Amino acid sequence: MSKTIKVGIAGMGRAGRFMHIPELLQLRDKFSIAAVCDLLPERTRDLPEGVGEVRAYTDFAELAADPELDLISIATWSTCHVEQAAAALRAGKYVVLDKPFALDRAGALELQSVADEHPGKLFLRFNRRFEPAFTAVRDVLASGVLGNVGMVKVYRHTGYVRRYDWQTLTGHGGGLLNNWGPHLVDQALRLLEAPVADLWCDLQHQVAAGDAEDQVKLLLRGKNGRVADIEISNVATISANWYEIWGDRGSLVVPAGGKVMKLKYLKPGLVLSPLKAVEGVFPVTSYKNQRDKLDFIEEERPVVSGGRTYQHGKLVDPATVDHTAGYTYQDTMWEHVYAAIADGIPYPVTVAEGVEVVTVTEQAKRASGYTPRLNPLCEE
């Protein structure tokens, strides 16, 4: 393979046009966009500036069969992901697959089986795995300064959004649990650091059109006893913190926007005195242990961005960007894709981890008891 990886992009909607293309254009020394594909021929024209001359297809099978392409990046309807990714793998192509990896566990296992026949060729677009705030949280968790962690919170409130595109339709695999869910479930599973023992979920349809949920509450309890609290909302008008970690020696908070991290933890090395509950009459002055001499360290650390940040398909300054003005993301994932293809360095997100995310998502849908229904606010 040449140094530059030739890419064909399937799906010229919002994700393909305003995410995949801008990201790849910033990595021209590694990737070259050579072809695009969409069911609507007009969408294969008037592409973003910088794309240049490309071959245009309206049939995915023809795109996958293009002998000059090394990699297919799939940004199509969620219902197409398994079939198209499998076809591209069987055509000998590398594949970058946007989320959701699959709509159910059966589909995930089917695609995993095909991927096993073509090892190292399927890359899941779990780009939030590389989000600077998330990687900073993982680093603190690994340091041990927070002690034994019992609770992690992963929240994303994207604003009051009355969507009416295909992502609001369950027939197309829409809904927040399939849209934002894969990102935050993946993050929560990494922070849980143990297989899921049980879960609870509630899905609500509040303000969007269609019949799919626009608000998610999901609790995961790991076999290690740790709880992950996941909340996703297109309804909340005031955003909560993105991340909270509660340990027996301290806590961590990343406010909405992911620009800073706040910590408060006991001084490393400080030993807490033994403490025994009083069964009888207790002094009325205080329920606290007055003998404790607690020495806390408080910090506020900037979250340092390691890659380029995008919003609405344009590069933005991560230090000043307003995350409430639209979907903000990084392109770090593509560096890992290139390293895997060109240098044989294993991609950090495994297919098995993708199957785990889909499995949890399917269990959550079942546990919620949600029945797809139209929103009375949107009915004519």
N, C-alpha and C positions, 0 to 999 in steps of 0.2 A: 504494500500500500504506500502511496505517496505521502509526503509529510502533511499535505493538506487533505482533510477528510471531506469528501463530496457528499452533501446532504440534500435529501429531498424532504420537503415538509408537507404533511398531509393535514388538510384543514386550514383554510385561510379566513377563519373567523377571528374573534377577539384574541384568543390565546395564540394561534399561529401567527397572526399579523402583528400583534402588539407585545408579544413576549418572546416566542421562539426566534422570529426574524431579528429584532433588535439585539438580542443577546448574541446571536451568531455573527452579526455584522461587527461586533466589537472584538471578535476573535478571528479575524480574516487570515491570520498567520497559521491558524489551526483548522478552521472550517471554511468551506465554500458552499454557498447555497446554489445548487445546480438545477433544482426542479421544485415545482409546487403542484399541489393537487387539491381540487375542491369540486364538489358536485355541481356547483354553479360556475360556469366558465368565466363570468364577469369578475368573480372574486380572484381569479388567477391573473388579472390584469391590474394596472395601477398599483403596483406593490410599493412598499415604503422605499424612500430614496436610499440608494446604495446597493440595492439587490442586483441590479444589472439584468442582463439577458438570461432567462432561465427557460427550461422546458416546462410546459404547462400540461397537466393531465386533469381529466374529470373522472377517471376510473382508477381506483386504488391499485388494482391488480397490475395495471400498466406501469404505475409508479414503482411498485415493488419489483417489477421485472426489468426496470431500466438498468442496463449493464454497467453504466458509468457511475452509478451511485454506490457509495459505501455504507451510508447510514440513512434510515428513515426516521424522521421525528414526527410522532403522531399527536395531533392536536384536534382530533375529530370528536363527534358525539361520544359520550361515555358508553353507549350501547355497542359501539363499533370496536372498542379497544382490543378485546381479546382476539376476535377474528382477524383484525388487521395486523396486530402485532405478530400473531402466529404465522400469517401469510408472509410477512416481511422476513421473519426469521428463516422460514423454509426456503425463501428465495435467496438466502445467503447473506442477508443484510444485517448490519448492526441496527438496533432499534432503541430510540429514546421514546418512552411511553408516558404520556401525561396521565395525571390522576383522574379518576380512580383506576387503579391497576386492573380491577374487574369489579362487576356489580354484585357478585356473590362468591362464596368459597368454591363452588363447583367450577366457575369460570376461572378463578385464580389458580386452582389446581390443574386445570386443563392447560393454561398458558405456562405454568411452571413446568409441566411435562415437556412441552415443546422447547422451552428454554433449556432444559436439561440436555436435550439433544443438540443444542447449539450453545455450549457453555461460554460464558463471558460476553455474550452478544446482546443481552437485554438489560437496558438501564432504565430504572424507574425514576420518573421526574418528581422525586420527593425533595424539591429544592429548598423547602423550609428546614430540612435537616441541617443545612449549612447557614441558616440565618445567624447573624453575628450575636444577637441577644441570646439565642438558644445555645450556641456553642459556649458563650461566656457562662451561662447557667450550669452547663455540664461540667465546665472546668472547676467551678466553685464546689459543686456537689462532689466531684472526685477528690478535692483537696481535704475533705473531711472536717472543715472548720465548723460546719453546721451540726455535726454530731450525727446521731441516728435520726434519719429523716422519716417522718410518719405521713406527711401530706405534701403533695405537689399540686399546684394549680396552673392550668394552661388555658388561658382565656383569649378569645379574639372577638371583639365587637366591631363590626365593620361599618357601623352607622345605621341610620334609619333608611333602609333601602327597599323600595317597593319594586322589585324586579318583575319583569314580565317576559323574559327570554326563555329559551328552552331549558335553562337550568331550574326553572320553576315547575317542570313537568316530570312526574315520576316515569312516564312512558319513555322518556329520553334519558332516564337515569339521573334526573335532577334532584335538587334538595341539598341543604347545607351539609348533611352528613356525607354525601358523596362528593361535594365540591370542596369545602374547607376541611371536612372531617379527616380525610387521609393525612393531611399535613399535621393536624393537632393530635390525632390518635397515634401517629408515628412518633411524634415528640414525646407524648405521654408514656408510651411504651418504653422509650429509651430512658426516661426519668424514673419510671417504675422499677426498672432493673430486676424484674422477675416476671415469670409467666402470670397471666391473669387468672385469678382464682374465681372471681365472680364479678358481675357488673349490674348496674341499674341505669336506665335511660328514659328520658322523656323528650319527645319531639312535639313541637308546636308549629302551627301555621297561623301567623298573625297578620302580616301586612302585604305580603307578596301576592302576585297573581298565581295562576296554575293551581296544582293540587299537592305540591311538595312542601316539606317543612322549611321554615326560615328561622328556627330557633332550636338549639340543641343543648341539653344538659345530660352529661354522661359521666358516671362515676365508675372507676375501675379499681378493684382491690387486688393487689398482687399476692402471690403465695408467700411473700416476705412480710405481709401485713401492711405494706405501704399503700396509701390511697392516692389515686390520680383523679383530680376533679377537672373535667373538660367542659368548657362553655363556649358556644359559638352563637352569635346573634346578628341578624340583620334588622333587629328591632330596637336594640338599646341605643338611646340617644346620647348617653354618657358612658364612655368606655371605662371598664375596670382595668386593673393591672394586667399586663400580658402574662407574667409569670410570678408565682409565689412559691417559695420552698420553706417548709417549717420543719426544723430539726430540734432535738432536745438540747442543743447548745447555741442555737441561733436561727435567724431567719434571713431570707433574701427576697427582694421585691424588684421587679422590672416594670416600671410604669408604662402605660400605653405609649406607643411610639418606639419603644425599644432603644432609646438613646443613652440611658443611664441605668446603673444597677445600684440598689441600696442594700446594705448589709448591716446587721447588728448581731454580734455573736460574742460568746464568752471568750476571754483571753485564752489562747492555746496554752495548755499546761495547767490551767486552773482546775483544782480538784474540788468538787462539791462535797460538803460534809455529809455524813450519814444522817438520814432523816426518818423518823418513825412517827406514824400517826398517833394522835392522842385520842384514846377512847372515851375518856371522862370529860369533866368540865374543862372548857378551854378558855384562856384569857380573852376578855372582850375587846382588848385593844386592837388586835390585828390577827388575821388568819395566816399572815406571811411568816416565814422563818426569819426572825430578826437577827439570828446569828450568822446568816449567810453574808459573806462579803463578796458580792458579785462585781466582777470587773468586766464590763462590756467594751468591745471595740465597735465603733460605728464608722462606716465608710460609704462614700458615694463614688463609684467608679464609672468613667465613661465607657460606653460599649463601642469598641473599635471595629469599624467595618473593614473586612479583608478583601472585598471585591467591589464590583460596580453595582450601583443601586439604580433601579428603574421604576418609573411611574408613568402610566399611560404610554408605554413604549419609548420613553425618553430617559436619558441619564439624568439623575438628580443627585444633589449633595445629601448624603445620609444624615449629616449633622443638622441640617436645617429643613429637610423635607417634612411636610405636613401629612402624616399617615392617614388622616381622616379625609384627605382629598382624593383618595383612590388607592387601589391595590398597589402595594410597594413590595419589591422583591429583589433578589440578587441573582447573579449569573454564575456563582461559584461552582455550581453543579457541572457545568460544561467543562471546566478545567479537569474535573475528575473523570469525566467521560473520555476526554482526549488522552489523559494519562493511562487509562485502562486500555484503550485501543492502540495507542502508539508505543507505550512503554510496558504494557503488561502489569500495571499496578492495579490491584483489585479495587473495583468500585465500592465505595463505602456502604452503599445500600444494597443488601442482598435481595434476591427474589423471594427467599423464604421469609424475610421481614415484611415484604409486600403482602405475602399470603397471610401473615399474622394480622396485619392491619385490616385486610378485607374480612378476615374471620371475625375480628372484634366488631367491625362495623355491621356485619350481618347479624351477629348476636344482639347488638344494641338495637337495631331496627325491630327485631323480634321481641325483645324485652320491653320496648316502648309501647307496643300494641298500637302504633300509629296506623290509622287508615287514611289513605290519600283522600283529600277532600278540598273542594273549592273554598276560597276565602269569601265570606259574605260581603266584605268590603269591596271586593273586586267584581262581583257578579253584576251584570247589566240587567 
